[in-house]
Amino acid sequence: MIFYGLALGIVIGALSGGRFIRLADLQLRWGWVGLAAIGFQILLFSTPAGQAIGWLAPVAYMLSTGAVLLAVLVNLRILGMPLIAGGAVANLSAVIGNGGYMPSTAYALGLAGRGNEAGYSNSVVVAHPVLAPFTDVFAIPAGVPLANVFSVGDVLIAAGVAVLVAATMRGAMAQLPRSLEGSTPSDSPDGSSGERLTES
């Protein structure tokens, strides 16, 4: 779903007069933490590594997902990040509630063309999952690019990525107002922001 959000953001950004090169100007705090955690998850699910570490795999999945969420939270003022954070919280809650696995359904997995995969998989069939509405109950059908199961949280993350990319390409205000973080700027008669210089 993230790749669909990325593609949608690029299309919207381009159609609204944005420039792709502006994405190079996007600066994220702790971005390396999020990238490292995502890279680790790719190894965990796409190689024998997940099966090799056995019971530690679900723990590693939860910790790495938490690391991604942390990297998102420190950038929460950037446009699109609140949506990404909401989706990440929903996904992490479902994974923690189900012991390090993201529950899915046999129907959704079958629709996506996923069967019993060898090794550790983050999506498994669970009869009575905790937080069922937040689990992988939806699917991109087999035959469609990047077919897979997905959750409500994944949709929020993809939407956030689309907003982030489109806004960055357009050179729009990159950050949410400080008032949304609970700080109120001082009013000034001359219309300035109210920031003051400390006199020595």
Phi, psi and omega per residue, in radians:
M1 nan -0.579 -3.130
I2 -1.049 -0.707 -3.114
F3 -1.169 -0.591 3.059
Y4 -1.175 -0.697 3.078
G5 -1.102 -0.712 3.108
L6 -1.086 -0.814 3.142
A7 -1.109 -0.740 3.134
L8 -1.093 -0.735 3.125
G9 -1.090 -0.711 3.124
I10 -1.127 -0.749 3.138
V11 -1.115 -0.832 -3.138
I12 -1.097 -0.753 3.130
G13 -1.065 -0.743 -3.132
A14 -1.186 -0.755 -3.113
L15 -1.187 -0.419 -3.137
S16 -1.685 0.273 3.055
G17 1.574 0.179 -3.141
G18 -1.346 2.915 3.141
R19 -2.104 2.264 -3.093
F20 -1.046 -0.604 -3.066
I21 -1.115 -0.377 -3.138
R22 -1.168 -0.323 3.103
L23 -1.086 -0.439 3.119
A24 -1.209 -0.307 -3.131
D25 -1.496 -0.160 -3.110
L26 -1.217 2.131 -3.137
Q27 -2.032 2.142 -3.127
L28 -2.021 2.307 3.043
R29 -1.275 2.434 3.120
W30 1.010 0.482 -3.133
G31 -1.053 -0.565 -3.136
W32 -1.138 -0.515 3.126
V33 -1.148 -0.830 3.125
G34 -1.098 -0.755 -3.136
L35 -1.139 -0.716 3.129
A36 -1.120 -0.712 -3.135
A37 -1.170 -0.717 3.110
I38 -1.150 -0.731 3.092
G39 -1.063 -0.684 3.103
F40 -1.113 -0.718 3.141
Q41 -1.150 -0.610 3.080
I42 -1.070 -0.756 3.084
L43 -1.129 -0.688 -3.085
L44 -1.098 -0.680 -3.049
F45 -1.731 -0.324 -3.030
S46 -1.892 -0.049 -3.131
T47 -2.298 3.005 3.095
P48 -1.194 -0.012 -3.075
A49 -1.033 -0.751 -3.122
G50 -1.058 -0.751 3.123
Q51 -1.223 -0.585 -3.082
A52 -1.167 -0.608 -3.093
I53 -1.574 -0.001 2.987
G54 1.027 -2.190 -3.042
W55 -1.155 -0.259 3.113
L56 -1.317 -0.298 -3.090
A57 -1.040 -0.850 3.109
P58 -1.078 -0.636 3.114
V59 -1.129 -0.783 3.129
A60 -1.091 -0.646 3.121
Y61 -1.114 -0.798 -3.134
M62 -1.135 -0.745 -3.124
L63 -1.150 -0.735 -3.129
S64 -1.202 -0.615 3.079
T65 -1.166 -0.662 3.063
G66 -1.099 -0.640 3.109
A67 -1.142 -0.701 3.089
V68 -1.089 -0.769 3.135
L69 -1.079 -0.706 3.124
L70 -1.066 -0.762 3.125
A71 -1.103 -0.557 3.103
V72 -1.266 -0.752 -3.061
L73 -1.115 -0.605 -3.140
V74 -1.278 -0.154 3.091
N75 -2.028 0.454 -2.955
L76 -1.098 -0.424 -3.105
R77 -1.324 -0.213 -3.134
I78 -1.357 2.397 -3.129
L79 -0.948 2.319 -3.141
G80 1.678 -0.472 -3.087
M81 -1.145 -0.630 3.079
P82 -1.026 -0.684 3.082
L83 -1.135 -0.757 3.128
I84 -1.094 -0.724 3.133
A85 -1.106 -0.751 3.120
G86 -1.056 -0.744 3.108
G87 -1.160 -0.692 3.141
A88 -1.154 -0.682 3.101
V89 -1.120 -0.756 3.122
A90 -1.065 -0.791 -3.138
N91 -1.153 -0.803 -3.113
L92 -1.117 -0.662 3.108
S93 -1.065 -0.750 3.131
A94 -1.159 -0.711 -3.125
V95 -1.165 -0.805 3.128
I96 -1.115 -0.755 -3.122
G97 -1.109 -0.352 -3.117
N98 -2.029 0.521 2.972
G99 1.208 0.537 3.089
G100 1.634 0.243 3.098
Y101 -2.242 2.607 3.027
M102 -1.729 1.878 -3.116
P103 -1.116 2.601 3.042
S104 -2.424 -2.978 3.093
T105 -2.136 2.714 3.119
A106 -1.059 -0.629 -3.137
Y107 -1.135 -0.838 -3.117
A108 -1.100 -0.766 3.134
L109 -1.112 -0.714 3.120
G110 -1.145 -0.698 3.134
L111 -1.108 -0.607 3.139
A112 -1.452 -0.057 3.135
G113 1.353 0.434 3.121
R114 -1.874 2.221 3.123
G115 -1.909 -2.600 3.083
N116 -1.356 1.771 -3.076
E117 -1.547 2.527 3.113
A118 -1.271 2.569 3.090
G119 1.499 -2.999 -3.111
Y120 -1.364 2.285 3.119
S121 -2.187 2.431 3.136
N122 -1.370 -0.286 3.136
S123 -1.959 2.043 -3.123
V124 -2.347 2.707 3.097
V125 -1.377 2.183 3.125
V126 -2.206 2.284 -3.058
A127 -1.108 -0.852 -3.096
H128 -2.302 1.349 -3.064
P129 -1.247 2.621 3.003
V130 -1.348 2.473 -3.131
L131 0.936 0.843 -3.074
A132 -0.903 -0.677 -3.136
P133 -1.102 -0.334 -3.117
F134 -1.656 0.051 -3.054
T135 -1.618 3.113 -3.090
D136 -1.360 1.310 -3.098
V137 -1.749 -0.025 3.112
F138 -1.954 2.860 -3.099
A139 -2.599 2.497 2.898
I140 -1.561 2.069 -3.006
P141 -1.053 2.599 3.052
A142 -1.000 2.466 -3.086
G143 1.759 -0.396 3.046
V144 -1.560 2.437 3.135
P145 -0.918 2.397 3.118
L146 1.082 0.642 3.111
A147 -1.010 2.304 -3.130
N148 -3.007 2.967 3.024
V149 -1.506 2.713 3.133
F150 -2.672 2.921 -3.058
S151 -2.092 3.046 3.038
V152 -1.047 -0.690 3.107
G153 -1.046 -0.681 3.112
D154 -1.109 -0.640 3.121
V155 -1.140 -0.753 3.109
L156 -1.095 -0.732 3.127
I157 -1.094 -0.798 3.134
A158 -1.080 -0.715 3.114
A159 -1.111 -0.723 3.113
G160 -1.110 -0.708 3.101
V161 -1.094 -0.729 3.126
A162 -1.073 -0.779 3.118
V163 -1.099 -0.805 -3.127
L164 -1.030 -0.839 -3.092
V165 -1.170 -0.827 -3.114
A166 -1.092 -0.764 -3.132
A167 -1.136 -0.692 3.134
T168 -1.156 -0.741 3.129
M169 -1.103 -0.586 -3.123
R170 -1.440 -0.139 -3.112
G171 1.215 0.453 -3.134
A172 -1.285 2.986 3.082
M173 -0.932 2.087 -3.016
A174 -1.398 -0.344 -3.032
Q175 -2.140 2.610 3.064
L176 -1.264 2.720 3.119
P177 -1.042 2.557 3.125
R178 -1.086 -0.456 -3.128
S179 -1.051 -0.448 3.118
L180 -1.277 -0.260 3.103
E181 -1.700 0.053 3.074
G182 1.719 0.000 3.122
S183 -1.827 2.332 -3.101
T184 -1.964 2.134 3.139
P185 -1.176 2.590 -3.137
S186 -1.291 2.457 3.093
D187 -1.343 2.530 -3.137
S188 -2.320 2.361 -3.098
P189 -1.017 -0.533 -3.092
D190 -1.526 0.129 3.082
G191 1.444 0.131 3.123
S192 -1.342 3.013 -3.050
S193 -1.263 -0.221 3.126
G194 1.628 0.003 3.125
E195 -1.273 2.463 -3.082
R196 -2.089 2.560 3.059
L197 -1.633 2.432 3.126
T198 -1.388 2.199 3.129
E199 -1.467 2.441 3.124
S200 -1.721 nan nan
